[in-house]
Amino acid sequence: MNTITDLIKAFMILVNAGGIFRIITLIFSTINDPDSKETNFRRGRNVILFMILTTLIYSLKDSILKYYQ
């Protein structure tokens, strides 16, 4: 069980790091091409929503597991 927990924690770190990297990439892309501002804004919003949903699902999983132990 510890191995699975460690893998899940590593996955969460990768999701957050990847999301932050993607947002930074979108910011630089917007600076270089101001015409794509709206598209990059929507992409950034989707990245943030994905990060929030993964964190929420992870928190719910932890709450459910602690409740039934």
Steps between C-alpha positions, in 0.01 A plus 500: 500500500791735566624461144162598357478798735849612399409469132184705552696771681758506221219525244350796686837675506540439126150631427562821693850551358376433148209739546726777623741438212210510252370829642848655477528376141162656418607831654813509284296400196260787565790744534642387165164492319244742651239393242463162672419654837143368522597148394786486747276638775250217441780244496638639826155488656464137396839415652402663829165316502680171437741567787212587734302190402795266550569651842132473593479136393819419692363670813169315473684170459703569815189599695313185398796274580548658844128471576490126432822412684 
